[in-house]
């Protein structure tokens, strides 16, 4: 029988494994099994035809446990504004491939949240009733990755779709959550127990949503929809417990709040601040990954502000933390400065589906540190950025600089008043000196001893000698500036036009990265909105 739903066409076969033919998970709060029932249905879990919507497209249920009742909702995805066209084609191929085999499939986590918010998801995550080995057998290009939390990577063209299994999720469930695996049952309540069990392992309520694209149903067991409406980031379990279980959630919470412009709930914010020291226990690779998500996907300025507000910036980026302290920048300061302005201009060029390579934001940090340590003339900065853009031809860059009439931003202490009649050789020497200072800054950013001294003048600041930039990334960032010399880089052709090739930018293509770097610097130093009278 051919079936088509929200643009998902597939042919049904005998089901191999669905949630009803998987496991029954009776989620226990302490030692008392949870009871799931429809609201206003005292006789137990209502049948499909007996359910009464409280509002259009919404059905409410209640979970009874020893710690009190928890209400959850089942919503029509169309009423939430979700359509199949919003789901990327590679993801649809994976969903259809599993559905054809008879497995239950759902979209889970942040992608469901983003679909509701009409945002382009950074990626799509799938969870299925299939075992991971069954997922591998379903797709020709698929492998299981991860030891502690194994998932499948399904390759569709150049895309990788992550697929997890309900069975794996159960094995990795919290020790505080006791589950019983019993014989399969055909009741709808069993399926809800399985879905609920998985959602309770999520980090934040707004990430604890499940979407069945074939039934056109979104399951909300944790109040995630309401928190989306309130623009609030809140942990699924007690925030203190959640962050001690996984301190990466501290950084993820900040990243989500920054990207969505959400506020962090009072309890969650309290523990973000008071348990911020836990992030030092994270693997350096994980820290780099989380920082890259913050700074390379269009929400860098907001992320830096939140990291500073909660006392985490001085742990992850002590050099930049020291700069804010010296600048008299308060924790909740609404003002801006050159560091934040650089990243605000970078944000204007990026988005969750148009990120940059991590070498770009590392280069921007090094560039700013060099200027903060030794302020320069805006003409020197202009000539340097133009030289980077055109492959290092300083002679050409200085000629163009002489023609600049746009005023610079005088609010930044990093920029000196330009000298009148600055001669060519002096400008050239200053550009080369700035280049050397940036390379020194890169070295200092990867020197644990130097980093440990960055906040030494502030005894209340936490000690940090964290170096998370690996050698390969350090070298790639350095290559952005290697071209600066008196002759054009051999074989280099200047980028034509202002259009950004995002695939190249994401891959770390040097000419594209140099183009965006120069654009960000120039727009920061010479903003268009300044009056000629300044």
Helices and strands as residue ranges (DSSP letters): E 2-5, E 8-11, G 19-21, E 24-25, E 28-29, E 32-33, E 35-38, G 48-50, E 58-65, E 68-76, G 77-80, G 84-86, H 89-100, E 105-108, H 110-116, E 125-128, H 132-138, E 142-145, E 151-156, E 159-165, H 166-171, E 181-182, H 188-199, G 205-207, E 209-212, E 217-220, H 224-229, E 232-233, H 239-245, H 248-260, E 263-264, H 266-274, G 276-281, H 284-295, H 300-309, H 313-316, H 318-326, H 338-347, H 358-373, E 376-377, H 378-389, H 394-401, E 415-416, H 424-445, H 448-453, H 471-479, H 502-507, H 510-525
